[in-house]
Amino acid sequence: MDLDIVAMESRWRKAWDSTDLYSYKFRSDYQSRNFYWIDTPPPTVSGKMHMGHAFSYVHQDIIARYMRMSGYTVFYPWGFDDNGLPTERFTEKMLGVRAEKMPIAEFIQAAQKVSHESEIKLLDSWSRLGISADFKNYYTSVSEPSRRISQRMFLDLVRKGRAYRKQGAIIYCTTCHTAISQIEMKDATVSTDFVYIRFKTDVGDIVIATTRPEMLGSCVAVFVNPSDNRYSEFVGRDAVVPIYGNTVKIYADDSVDMEKGTGAEMVCTFGDQNDLDLWKRYNFDLKLIIGEDGRINDSGPLKGLTVNEGRKRIVEILSSSGLVVKTERIKHSINTHERCGTPVEISMGKQWFVRYLDMKDELIRAGREVTWHPDHMRIRYETWVNGLKWDWCISRQRFYGVPFPVWYCDRCGETVFANEEMLPVDPRIGNAGIKCSRCGSTDLSPETDVMDTWATSSLSPRLSTEKEGLFDRITVMDIRFQGHDIITAWAFTTMVRSLIHDNRVPWKNIYISGNVNDPYGQKMSKSKGNVSEPDEFITQFGADAIRFWSSTALPGEDIKIKEQEYVRGKRTVIKILNATKLVAMLSSDNSEIKMPYPKYPVNQWITSKLSKLSRIYNERMMNYEIARARSALDDFFWNVFCDDYLEMIKGRVNSLKQTEPESLEIADAINTARYVQYTILRLYAPFMPYIAEEAYHILTGLPDESSIHGESIEDITEINLFQEAEDEYDYLADIISRIRAYKSSKKISLSAPLQNLEVHGKRDEIEMHADMIRDVMKISSLKVIDSLEISVSEPD
């Protein structure tokens, strides 16, 4: 009867839940060297688990399971990032109403309810995947303890002079209607028109090229390079802004690229970062023409139009006036808001910032204290740090998030901060009787902005451990797992917060996962219709098969959804089950499994091979080389243990049971086979926890209350080596492998008999094992020809 994988996995999931197997239990010996602390990424609550989640979270679970079985007490917390814009948008979608249409307190309550319901469903999906985190004690980033921590750490930023509020240039998303930070910007390549426009001067026309002609109404200057002789006579003169008619001065600056466009450019407030830099340097007037709603609000012909509408309209007007020299269709890189894909605008506003531009050198040094897996991802981090141009804007003009514990005095203008014992507070809902610290007035206006979600998620080491009373007991977390797409967001901001608040790096290691693409290598998105959900694949192939696929990728490596990998994973599940049943059938013995010291060479050989595998496996797992560790295990299990060893012994054991049932050779083989299979299951347990558990109980006969995930693998480094037996049987295995390949090349079933076969090789060694070769490969007559080279053929 075929294995019902879904039913099997469901049964063991319930058993694990009933035994509280994965809940962290604090121990007084917390200073032990055998503690292992994981900084788990809290997934965003904005829908269902996706394949990227399934892929990357399996990596951390594999390590968590491995470290437990290696003797460590593992702190593997779980959390949800359920505050901020993603959850607000998700709540609006679920309620069918925009946040601004509801009273703030009512919307917050609704968002918390929607989040909780979604979290319960998500926990079930993670549990199905076999994730062994402490689900019973999970935290959320918007819970009262998390809000208290986030607000307390904000006040610490204020005390340390790192948090400040000012009126100035901001990055703004006109779709989400909020300021954002450089962290949330994403580069996008788009096709656009490069428009060449005439500006009139008293010495002739000067032509500028721009991708943003709709910004003409905010033009404050024209710039050329002082080394560009084409424009020497224009420098210092006035140019007339087309259509609008006002004049601006022409300047020379070394920052102008003479090879771009015409070598002359207009500066507007603000078309891009270059405009902002030159505006600051030359102290130009400010002319903002794009409103918070993304519409042009000047008094010219574009008033009320969107940016794209205005761009099209102004080109039409310019062309009809003879002011467009030409247009070129080009590929152009722009900055977008990673949450919604909207091109961002540079505007002005009063926002809260975290000052960190002065920390670049410190951030680079800290990044080098951490071991990156893979190391080249550290370069991505350093490139980001070196390219920072903005302090971190942490205030958002949204409704759902951690509020700032701040009021403003209506009488004297003082900024008033909450006392720590009051936290968490929401100034938008009440001032808790607080008074102005300067004038004593109770007439206070609340800060209505909320914090950026990264301002709270960046505190994840603290959020997960303070809840358990452990933060002050930990020197540094052992590892952070995350995707490479948020190195510049989560890894970076956590590093910033850890250095500012604790003067230390947050982790010893950081493991970076890649992205999941569709079968054709394309990024998955709902708009493309190529999104896949892991629950569907788990139902079809089983969670272990999905975990098998996940563990094929190297750190930092993107991966495609490949159904053939799920099939391979499912085949491995069945192979493990069948191999275990064979070993159990050979032994019919449920006694305690102990490390053997085999007497017979074939058993010494497999023990020695297992010893070497175990050392390779341990070394790779400790270096977070998950895919390479499992590859070595797969090769040993399929090729050495199943194809060679079991085939070598099963016929011999069954034959001896008929003739010499008390033979020491039988006991030697059975004890060895049971221990090797038991060890194989333990090594597969971090990767494929369900089938490892199922097979473990078949092999041992232990009750369901016991678990392979409570077993230790610390003994595997003590397995004996038998080099002489290994050399002997490696040669035999090679001979068998050659015969197997020969049968396959001739399209002969491996189980089909061969009448005659001629083998060239070392006669003495082959003839010593001729009976085993004939038995394993179903050969009636074996002819051996002495040769240094191995070859196989049928006699003429």
Helices and strands as residue ranges (DSSP letters): H 5-19, E 35-39, H 51-69, E 73-75, E 79-80, H 85-95, G 99-101, H 104-128, G 135-137, E 139-140, H 144-159, E 163-173, E 178-180, G 182-184, E 185-201, E 204-210, G 213-218, E 219-224, G 229-234, E 238-240, E 247-252, E 264-268, H 273-282, H 307-320, E 324-337, E 345-354, G 357-359, H 360-369, E 371-373, H 376-386, E 392-393, E 395-396, E 406-409, E 415-417, G 420-422, E 444-446, E 450-451, H 453-457, H 460-466, G 471-473, E 477-483, G 484-486, I 487-491, H 492-502, E 507-513, E 516-517, H 534-541, H 543-550, E 559-560, H 563-587, H 601-622, H 626-635, I 636-646, H 647-659, H 664-684, H 689-700, G 708-710, G 714-718, H 723-745, E 754-761, H 763-768, H 770-777, E 779-786, E 791-793
